[in-house]
Amino acid sequence: MSDSRAVQRGRLKLEEFLRLNAPEDLAVLTTAVAKASIIVWDGIPFRSGLLKEVNPSGDTQKAIDVYSNDVYADALTSTGYAAEVASEEMEEPTRAKGEVSVAMDPLDGSSNVETNNPLGSIFGFYRKPLPTSGRNLAGALYVTYGNVITLTLTFGKGVHRFVALREGANMAFELLEVNLKLPDKPEVYGVGGSRREWIPPVRSFVDSMEDRGMKERYCGTFVGDYNQVLARGGVFAYPALVKKPQGKLRVLYETAPMSFLNEQAGGYGSDGSRDILDIAPTGLAETSPAYIGSAPLVKELEKLVSAGD
Ligand code: FDP
């Protein structure tokens, strides 16, 4: 962070921050994501089925996850900096002429749409063609569509957060927090799937977290659940399940970018036996168990899971 005076005033615009702190290609791609996130957010009431009769653009109603995918994929490919954009919503990545491979989850937690629980989007900027390991990430970011829209990002030099504020008829992102770090004292945990499906070491570790006075906080969106771990310290896990040892979350689109960001915030992410960033996925939609958050806790959990205790 080079412009700390501007940070203290709290009015540093995203574009200015990116000009000072990001390589040009990632700056342009991040700006595209920021602009598209407002369009996606605006579309949620109409596209989610909440307002069935109303469709502002008059075109065929698309499901919100397909809509988000199309908005982000168009925005990213039209920058000229993306080599490919991959997401679970597309059978094949969209190819373009740039050099950065983008893997995204355009609408994380789509089962939360109906209940108005948090939603998010995740983006990983890779320097190698997909699929590739998280070691080739040059940047990662996530968007939260909660009480406020935030964008939390890293380019490998700390984690910084921006918030969308109204500016006349538009919304613009301004710096909210710099150099976010997981607090030393962990307070919360959230674990996906259901307790009876978890492998035994995860069950016993959750019991031990309760014994340590930590609280369960689970909203059902990876982004929302991780976001509170970043604020309060603790662990988010979508663990290995007895009948689904590879868990549920996708490495390229979800766990590697979030783990890269989490490590920049001083945390650690494991698949139960190794750093998530060391996984070399062979397919775009490959999944792995994920244990992400405060480093000492995740390392403890990794030991238990590796030993099968
Ligand atoms: P969703 O299926 O609603 O898109 O990415 C998948 C995901 O949500 C994560 O955001 C979330 O952490 C997890 O699945 C929730 O799964 P469970 O309902 O099995 O807990």
Boltz pocket constraint, residues with backbone or C-beta under 6 A from the ligand:
constraints:
  - pocket:
      binder: B
      contacts: [[A, 107], [A, 108], [A, 109], [A, 110], [A, 111], [A, 112], [A, 191], [A, 192], [A, 193], [A, 194], [A, 220], [A, 221], [A, 222], [A, 223], [A, 225], [A, 238], [A, 248], [A, 249], [A, 254]]
      max_distance: 6.0
